[in-house]
């Protein structure tokens, strides 16, 4: 059940990040889900590095959305270059 909930939460976080980020992101269902999951992981590591979270603690919804926005921004920079 943990993997399914991670996928659902990743998809929701990815959708919210895509709605907040200006511009047109051409991402499908799977890439949106991956964006949300990777954003949550980035937020967890970044929050732990800054001392906001304990090691191994989840980032939460807002942190995950911020992490997904960071990942989406970097993804946009990479796609523009190629």
C-alpha positions, 0 to 999 in steps of 0.5 A: 500500500505504501508504493501506491500511496506514494504514486498517488501523492506524487501525481497530486504534487506534480499536478499542483507544481505544474499548475503553479509554474508559469508556462506550458509543460508538456508532461504526460501522466507518468512524468508528472508522477515522477516529477512529484515523487522526485520533488518530494525526495529533493525537498526531504534531502534539502530540508534535512540539509537545512535542519528543517527536518530530521533525517528520514522524515518526510517533507510534507505537502508544501515542501514536496510542492516546493521540491517539485517546482525546483525539479520542474524548473531544472527540467525546463532548463535542460529541455530548452537546451536540447 
